[in-house]
Amino acid sequence: QVQLVESGGGLVQAGGSLRLSCTASRSIFSMNAMGWYRQAPGKERELVARIISGGSTDYADAVKGRFTISTDNAKNTVYLQMNSLKPEDTAVYYCNAIYGRVSWGQGTQVTVSS
């Protein structure tokens, strides 16, 4: 089972930026996909962004143009750069890896104040 550790969450004012990191316990090069999901209080977990083997990316409509997902294979890390943050982006953000199995990180809190 691949272990995923997220970092980079925190409190930021609306309009600000944060970069989330997710480091895997082994190489991410052969992963089928890696992504970021989020879950706000009282809501279901939803896809934010993912990167699929081969490099194609997919974003939720709510974050297109503001968030960017990227990887550093040498560091076994996937990033989520979040710009122009809005209060509605407040949630716990989870890293996800698919490799024939599915692994989740423990989550990192992002709070955007108005």
CORTA-V394365 format. One record per backbone hydrogen bond with DSSP energy under -1.0 kcal/mol. CO is the residue of the C=O (numbers start at 1). NH is the residue of the N-H. If there is no record, write none. Layout:
BEGIN
CO/NH ; CO/NH
END
This chain:
BEGIN
3/25 ; 5/23 ; 7/21 ; 10/111 ; 12/113 ; 13/16 ; 16/85 ; 18/82 ; 20/80 ; 21/7 ; 22/78 ; 23/5 ; 28/31 ; 32/53 ; 33/98 ; 34/51 ; 35/96 ; 36/48 ; 36/49 ; 37/94 ; 38/46 ; 39/92 ; 40/43 ; 46/38 ; 48/60 ; 49/36 ; 50/58 ; 51/34 ; 52/55 ; 56/52 ; 58/50 ; 60/63 ; 60/64 ; 63/66 ; 63/67 ; 66/83 ; 68/81 ; 70/79 ; 72/75 ; 72/77 ; 76/24 ; 77/72 ; 78/22 ; 79/70 ; 80/20 ; 81/68 ; 82/18 ; 85/15 ; 86/89 ; 87/90 ; 91/110 ; 92/39 ; 93/108 ; 94/37 ; 95/105 ; 96/35 ; 97/103 ; 98/32 ; 98/33 ; 101/99 ; 103/97 ; 108/93 ; 110/91 ; 111/12 ; 113/14
END
